[in-house]
């Protein structure tokens, strides 16, 4: 009998953790989304090179 109670408690704890984790993935309410406009990301120097066509690339349309 106690094993059934323990198994049920473990099962419902896992289901509760799953539901709680999934509810954390919901989208925020409209107009309360996090914004990047206050502190926009800047491209660090030296990490990428400028884009240029290769010698055998077709001409642009």
ChimeraX attribute file (.defattr): number of C-alpha atoms within 10 A of each C-alpha:
attribute: neighborCount
match mode: 1-to-1
recipient: residues
	/A:1	6
	/A:2	7
	/A:3	8
	/A:4	9
	/A:5	10
	/A:6	11
	/A:7	12
	/A:8	12
	/A:9	12
	/A:10	12
	/A:11	12
	/A:12	12
	/A:13	12
	/A:14	12
	/A:15	12
	/A:16	12
	/A:17	12
	/A:18	11
	/A:19	11
	/A:20	11
	/A:21	11
	/A:22	10
	/A:23	10
	/A:24	9
	/A:25	8
	/A:26	8
	/A:27	9
	/A:28	10
	/A:29	7
	/A:30	6
	/A:31	7
	/A:32	8
	/A:33	9
	/A:34	8
	/A:35	9
	/A:36	8
	/A:37	7
	/A:38	7
	/A:39	7
	/A:40	8
	/A:41	8
	/A:42	6
	/A:43	8
	/A:44	7
	/A:45	7
	/A:46	6
	/A:47	6
	/A:48	8
	/A:49	7
	/A:50	4
	/A:51	6
	/A:52	7
	/A:53	9
	/A:54	7
	/A:55	7
	/A:56	6
	/A:57	8
	/A:58	8
	/A:59	7
	/A:60	5
	/A:61	3
